[in-house]
Amino acid sequence: MLNVLLGFTAAKIGAVFTVPRATMATRLVRAKRRIRAAGVPFELPDRSQLPARMAAVLEAVYGAYVIEWSSTGGEARPLPPEGLQLAEVLAQLAPADPEARGLAALVLLSAARAPARTDADGRLVPLLEQDPACWDHALIERGHVHLRAAHARRSVGRFQLEAAIQATHCARLPGQAPDWATLKELHLALQQLAPSRGGTTALAAVLAETDGPAAGLAALDQLGEDAVRFQPAWVTRAQLLERLGDRAAAAAAYDRAIALTTDPAGRAYLTGRRRAVANRTDPPRD
């Protein structure tokens, strides 16, 4: 669906699933052949079929959101119309579905921070260093509307938890730290409900703030071989090793993260961090 209907290339889809472009291209070709062989028609389904298909549709829209968010090339712009519009269309079609509402909230809250992702010179600005005043507060409010509607259904799901995490970040005031205790609770709940590489990596970063960088690194180690091609895991590992004062290991982790980074702004930021580690003479933060 991501390739056929939304026009994403095999390279973009492969980057998100951390598989080589050629491998993803082969998988897409095989999928299209199976569709043709089975005679599955491309037609607009009746609305009555939506509940049975909702889980798959939500995953496809979520995939579009992840691809677009991770392939902006460091440009300070909101998500393209596909991510925003599809999520809100689903929420409109199924207003009583808490996960459809949760996904709409997730995409809107993420998109709200897009204007602050880079500075005036196009350099990447990490989330914790962004100025909340630069966020799109109209999008944040729209996201909260969906999230409140989802919570009212009293049926917690993955997308609602991810949206709640984004809402917690968006609640940060200028000059203040996020609510790490709440983020830890939400990430632990998300990992219990829907464990993933991304979730483990994010939890490790939060644990580094609540329990110390050694605890975060221990959580990250649980990924094992799943981290080999997962760029966020290497970025997080590098930052935690840097905080622990292991400059050699941090530099090696930064090298691996840089090798896996495709957008120019992200690569420039990590290269700067790598250079700072090599030149550092002051003691570690923790």
Secondary structure, DSSP 4 states (H G I P E B T S, - for coil): -TTTTT---HHHHHHHTT--HHHHHHHHHHHHHHHHHHT----PPPGGGHHHHHHHHHHHHHHHHHHHHHTSTT---PPPHHHHHHHHHHHHH-TT-HHHHHHHHHHHHHHTTGGGSB-TTS-B--GGGS-GGGS-HHHHHHHHHHHHHHHHT----HHHHHHHHHHHHHTPPTT----HHHHHHHHHHHHHHS--HHHHHHHHHHHHHHT-HHHHHHHHHTTGGGGTT-HHHHHHHHHHHHHHT-HHHHHHHHHHHHHT--SHHHHHHHHHHHHHHHH--SPP--
